[in-house]
Amino acid sequence: MAQQANPTDQASKAEKKSWIKDDLSIANFRAYDQRGVHVFEAPKEMDKPFEGLKVRVGGNFTQQFQALTHENTATPRLVEMGENEVNLNQLIEIGNGFNLATANLNLDVQLADGIRLNLVTYLASRHHPEAWVKGGYLQVDKLPMFNSQALDKLMQYVTIKVGHMEINYGDAHFRRTDNGNALYNPFVGNYIMDAFNTEIGGEIYFRHAGALAMIGVSGGEIKGAITNPDSRAPAVYAKLGYDKQVNDGLRLRLTGSIYTTEKSANNTLYGGDRGGSRYYMALQPALVRDWRTGAIRAASESSDFTTGRFNPGFRSKVTAVMVNPFVKVGGLELFGTYEYAVGGSAAEVAKKESGDWDELRAWNQLAVEVIYRFFQNENLYLGGRYNKVSGDLSAPGNEVSIDRIQLGMGWFLTPNILLKGEYVNQQYRDFPDTDYRNGGVFKGLMLEAVVGF
């Protein structure tokens, strides 16, 4: 059967050498260990026999040591707090230490021939120290209940996913850290603009001879809602690409993706990760004005969980496009991202519709990473990543930028255990004098231990 290039080829070499014993009893599933590193969409394999209902319990665990410093040059922003005058642009004091350990619980269930269930629970995260469900989905690769040869033939190339799930916008989300699941990410931190969200919807895939096409429709928000229907519209997203294992030493992949919604009460495409950033309290003011109450409060790791990231604030309307090339030549690996997003809040959309604004705000993101993996099982690697975002901060023409360099290395002690570290340097440019990010810099070392099974 002609199909997409097997995205587990690199790890398959390890399996052939009996390096990893788990037989992956769940069909068409991305392994949580080293075999999942170069996987994008879950594989499409039709020949695995169904042996009855099976439940696979897996997990992820991470622990970081952080040694970062930060500074800014913002003009003091003085406000009254009780009987005292405080500076809202004063950064919190940080030092070296351990971050909160994070963990995921992964349940994968083979329900029927070609039909599986995935459910991920965050057992502990920076934003929520208590357990809560990330999301889940049903993946359908066969339709045995219809006993139709025509459908069986069609389903050789088609996959259907439905659920409250991580949406498949772009390829960068396949290589990011997802709370406790940090084994796929060669670095410690995710992108500055982290396009990730869990939304309620469905996706249909078509794969044939390396070609990939996907279209998805969702509610456009991180949770379901039935009130204020006039403020909401569905989100539509799609992906086209080509993924080919040319030979044992060369793999090529190129995809383009789009995500768009006309209106939303609270779209969080760039703020949907409730696990939180790995750079704890980096460039975080010591005191903040609470967006709910307006009261001034002390900053906290759980409430202010997005430090080091940037959210453009496209809460109502957004259209985003992402292009991702991936090349792997032997142990050398190159992955890139170019992203363009335009949108705004409900108030900003109203300004454009009234003629006060000629256009909505726009943001660009560029990321390039180069990795080299050593030895027969590629269990040691070195790499670097450059990431830059630029765009309109508060109105069209008010452009600022943020850039980051990450230099990292990692060592798979076993296929389930990864030790990695990075040097990170992130700089904020052209922010207003009164913005706490003016002249902002954070830099230093991050170490992380990861377990995935």
ZAMARGU-4260 file (C-alpha; in steps of 0.2 Angstrom, whole numbers, plus 5000, padded with zeros to 4 digits):
<rodrens>
0) 5000/5000/5000 | 5007/5017/4995 | 5007/5028/5011 | 5016/5043/5019 | 5034/5040/5023
5) 5035/5031/5039 | 5039/5045/5052 | 5047/5032/5064 | 5061/5026/5053 | 5074/5033/5064
10) 5068/5024/5079 | 5063/5008/5069 | 5082/5006/5067 | 5083/5005/5086 | 5069/4992/5087
15) 5077/4981/5074 | 5092/4980/5086 | 5081/4975/5101 | 5086/4992/5109 | 5067/4995/5114
20) 5057/4980/5119 | 5039/4988/5120 | 5030/4981/5105 | 5017/4996/5105 | 5002/4986/5106
25) 4991/5001/5102 | 4990/5004/5083 | 4994/5020/5074 | 5001/5029/5090 | 5016/5040/5093
30) 5027/5032/5106 | 5031/5042/5122 | 5049/5037/5122 | 5064/5040/5110 | 5054/5032/5095
35) 5042/5047/5095 | 5056/5060/5092 | 5054/5062/5073 | 5036/5058/5072 | 5024/5071/5066
40) 5006/5065/5063 | 5003/5047/5070 | 5008/5034/5058 | 4995/5026/5046 | 4998/5007/5047
45) 4984/4995/5042 | 4991/4978/5045 | 4992/4977/5064 | 4980/4963/5069 | 4966/4967/5082
50) 4968/4956/5097 | 4954/4964/5108 | 4952/4979/5119 | 4969/4984/5126 | 4973/4998/5138
55) 4991/5006/5138 | 4996/5016/5153 | 5010/5028/5150 | 5017/5044/5158 | 5030/5058/5157
60) 5040/5066/5171 | 5051/5081/5171 | 5062/5091/5183 | 5072/5107/5179 | 5086/5116/5187
65) 5086/5135/5182 | 5100/5147/5183 | 5094/5163/5174 | 5097/5181/5177 | 5086/5195/5170
70) 5086/5214/5169 | 5077/5229/5161 | 5078/5247/5158 | 5060/5252/5159 | 5055/5269/5167
75) 5048/5266/5185 | 5029/5265/5185 | 5024/5271/5202 | 5007/5268/5210 | 5000/5268/5227
80) 4998/5252/5236 | 4991/5255/5254 | 5002/5268/5262 | 5017/5264/5250 | 5022/5269/5233
85) 5028/5254/5222 | 5036/5252/5205 | 5026/5240/5194 | 5041/5239/5182 | 5053/5232/5195
90) 5057/5214/5191 | 5056/5201/5204 | 5072/5194/5211 | 5077/5177/5205 | 5091/5165/5208
95) 5097/5147/5205 | 5085/5133/5210 | 5074/5119/5205 | 5057/5122/5197 | 5041/5112/5201
100) 5042/5095/5194 | 5028/5092/5181 | 5020/5075/5176 | 5008/5068/5163 | 4997/5053/5164
105) 4994/5045/5146 | 4980/5033/5143 | 4979/5025/5126 | 4965/5012/5122 | 4963/5001/5107
110) 4944/5000/5106 | 4942/4991/5090 | 4951/4986/5074 | 4958/5003/5068 | 4950/5013/5082
115) 4959/5020/5097 | 4957/5032/5111 | 4969/5044/5118 | 4967/5054/5135 | 4981/5064/5143
120) 4980/5071/5161 | 4992/5084/5168 | 4995/5077/5185 | 5005/5092/5190 | 5010/5108/5180
125) 5016/5125/5184 | 4999/5133/5181 | 4989/5119/5190 | 4998/5109/5204 | 4983/5098/5205
130) 4978/5085/5192 | 4967/5090/5177 | 4963/5084/5160 | 4973/5091/5145 | 4961/5083/5132
135) 4957/5067/5123 | 4952/5061/5106 | 4946/5046/5096 | 4956/5041/5081 | 4948/5031/5067
140) 4959/5022/5054 | 4946/5009/5049 | 4927/5007/5049 | 4925/4988/5052 | 4907/4990/5058
145) 4901/4994/5040 | 4908/4979/5031 | 4910/4989/5016 | 4925/4985/5003 | 4923/5003/4996
150) 4925/5011/5014 | 4939/4999/5018 | 4949/5004/5002 | 4945/5023/5006 | 4951/5021/5024
155) 4968/5015/5018 | 4972/5033/5015 | 4960/5042/5027 | 4961/5045/5046 | 4947/5054/5056
160) 4950/5062/5073 | 4937/5069/5084 | 4938/5076/5102 | 4943/5090/5114 | 4961/5089/5108
165) 4977/5097/5103 | 4974/5104/5086 | 4985/5100/5071 | 4990/5118/5066 | 5008/5119/5060
170) 5022/5106/5063 | 5031/5115/5078 | 5018/5108/5090 | 5025/5091/5087 | 5042/5096/5093
175) 5037/5106/5108 | 5037/5102/5127 | 5019/5098/5133 | 5020/5100/5152 | 5028/5083/5158
180) 5031/5077/5140 | 5047/5085/5136 | 5056/5071/5127 | 5052/5076/5109 | 5059/5094/5112
185) 5078/5095/5109 | 5078/5111/5119 | 5071/5116/5136 | 5060/5130/5131 | 5046/5131/5117
190) 5044/5145/5104 | 5042/5163/5110 | 5025/5163/5101 | 5019/5146/5106 | 5005/5141/5094
195) 4996/5127/5104 | 4978/5125/5109 | 4966/5111/5114 | 4949/5114/5105 | 4933/5104/5102
200) 4932/5098/5085 | 4937/5086/5071 | 4950/5083/5058 | 4951/5072/5042 | 4967/5067/5035
205) 4972/5060/5018 | 4989/5052/5015 | 4996/5044/5000 | 5013/5041/4993 | 5021/5054/5005
210) 5007/5067/5001 | 4997/5074/5016 | 4981/5084/5017 | 4971/5088/5032 | 4956/5099/5036
215) 4949/5103/5053 | 4935/5112/5061 | 4933/5117/5079 | 4924/5128/5091 | 4938/5140/5091
220) 4941/5141/5109 | 4949/5131/5123 | 4933/5125/5131 | 4915/5123/5125 | 4902/5137/5128
225) 4884/5140/5123 | 4881/5157/5129 | 4884/5173/5119 | 4882/5164/5102 | 4884/5180/5092
230) 4902/5182/5098 | 4908/5166/5092 | 4911/5157/5075 | 4920/5140/5071 | 4938/5140/5068
235) 4944/5131/5052 | 4962/5125/5049 | 4971/5115/5036 | 4988/5107/5031 | 4996/5102/5015
240) 5012/5094/5014 | 5024/5081/5008 | 5034/5069/5019 | 5046/5056/5011 | 5060/5044/5018
245) 5070/5046/5002 | 5083/5033/5008 | 5090/5026/5024 | 5100/5042/5026 | 5088/5056/5019
250) 5071/5062/5025 | 5062/5077/5018 | 5046/5085/5024 | 5038/5101/5020 | 5021/5107/5026
255) 5010/5123/5025 | 4996/5126/5038 | 4982/5139/5040 | 4971/5143/5055 | 4957/5156/5054
260) 4942/5161/5064 | 4931/5176/5061 | 4926/5179/5079 | 4928/5172/5096 | 4924/5177/5114
265) 4941/5171/5119 | 4953/5163/5106 | 4969/5157/5114 | 4979/5150/5099 | 4994/5159/5106
270) 4989/5156/5124 | 4982/5139/5125 | 4996/5130/5135 | 4990/5129/5153 | 5006/5119/5157
275) 5016/5135/5158 | 5033/5141/5152 | 5049/5133/5157 | 5058/5149/5161 | 5051/5152/5178
280) 5048/5171/5182 | 5060/5177/5168 | 5057/5195/5166 | 5043/5195/5178 | 5038/5211/5187
285) 5037/5208/5206 | 5020/5216/5207 | 5006/5215/5194 | 4989/5222/5192 | 4977/5208/5192
290) 4967/5208/5176 | 4951/5201/5184 | 4950/5213/5200 | 4962/5227/5195 | 4970/5225/5212
295) 4989/5225/5214 | 4996/5208/5219 | 5012/5199/5221 | 5018/5189/5206 | 5017/5170/5207
300) 5024/5155/5197 | 5007/5148/5195 | 4997/5164/5191 | 5010/5171/5180 | 5014/5155/5171
305) 5019/5162/5153 | 5035/5171/5157 | 5047/5171/5143 | 5033/5169/5130 | 5024/5182/5120
310) 5005/5182/5116 | 4999/5194/5103 | 4982/5195/5110 | 4972/5190/5095 | 4957/5185/5106
315) 4943/5188/5094 | 4949/5187/5076 | 4964/5178/5069 | 4971/5171/5053 | 4988/5162/5055
320) 4999/5154/5042 | 5014/5143/5046 | 5027/5135/5034 | 5038/5121/5041 | 5053/5113/5032
325) 5061/5097/5039 | 5077/5089/5033 | 5086/5074/5041 | 5103/5069/5033 | 5111/5055/5043
330) 5113/5063/5060 | 5111/5081/5054 | 5093/5088/5056 | 5086/5105/5051 | 5069/5111/5056
335) 5062/5128/5052 | 5046/5139/5055 | 5040/5154/5047 | 5023/5161/5053 | 5013/5176/5049
340) 4997/5180/5060 | 4985/5194/5059 | 4971/5198/5070 | 4965/5207/5086 | 4953/5209/5100
345) 4934/5213/5098 | 4938/5231/5102 | 4952/5231/5089 | 4941/5223/5076 | 4928/5236/5079
350) 4941/5250/5076 | 4945/5242/5059 | 4926/5240/5054 | 4923/5258/5059 | 4937/5265/5049
355) 4948/5271/5064 | 4961/5258/5059 | 4966/5253/5041 | 4971/5236/5046 | 4973/5224/5061
360) 4989/5221/5070 | 5001/5208/5062 | 5015/5197/5069 | 5029/5187/5061 | 5039/5173/5068
365) 5055/5165/5062 | 5063/5149/5070 | 5078/5139/5064 | 5085/5125/5073 | 5100/5113/5068
370) 5103/5097/5078 | 5117/5084/5076 | 5113/5067/5083 | 5128/5055/5087 | 5131/5037/5088
375) 5121/5022/5081 | 5106/5025/5091 | 5107/5044/5090 | 5107/5045/5109 | 5118/5060/5110
380) 5115/5077/5102 | 5120/5095/5100 | 5110/5109/5093 | 5106/5127/5092 | 5090/5137/5089
385) 5087/5155/5083 | 5069/5162/5086 | 5063/5179/5083 | 5045/5187/5083 | 5041/5205/5078
390) 5025/5214/5076 | 5013/5228/5081 | 5012/5229/5100 | 4996/5240/5103 | 4992/5247/5086
395) 4997/5245/5068 | 5014/5253/5065 | 5020/5251/5083 | 5032/5238/5080 | 5043/5229/5093
400) 5053/5212/5092 | 5059/5199/5103 | 5074/5187/5099 | 5081/5172/5107 | 5096/5160/5105
405) 5096/5143/5113 | 5112/5132/5113 | 5108/5114/5119 | 5113/5096/5121 | 5105/5080/5126
410) 5109/5063/5131 | 5097/5048/5130 | 5103/5037/5145 | 5090/5025/5139 | 5076/5026/5126
415) 5065/5032/5141 | 5077/5044/5150 | 5084/5060/5143 | 5095/5073/5151 | 5097/5089/5142
420) 5103/5107/5145 | 5103/5123/5136 | 5110/5141/5137 | 5097/5154/5133 | 5098/5172/5129
425) 5082/5182/5125 | 5081/5200/5122 | 5066/5212/5120 | 5069/5227/5108 | 5060/5243/5105
430) 5047/5241/5119 | 5040/5258/5126 | 5050/5266/5140 | 5035/5263/5152 | 5033/5245/5147
435) 5042/5233/5159 | 5050/5224/5144 | 5059/5239/5139 | 5078/5234/5137 | 5073/5217/5144
440) 5085/5203/5144 | 5085/5186/5152 | 5099/5173/5150 | 5108/5158/5158 | 5107/5140/5160
445) 5093/5127/5161 | 5095/5109/5165 | 5081/5096/5163 | 5078/5078/5166 | 5064/5069/5157
450) 5056/5052/5158 | 5044/5046/5145 | 5035/5029/5143
</rodrens>
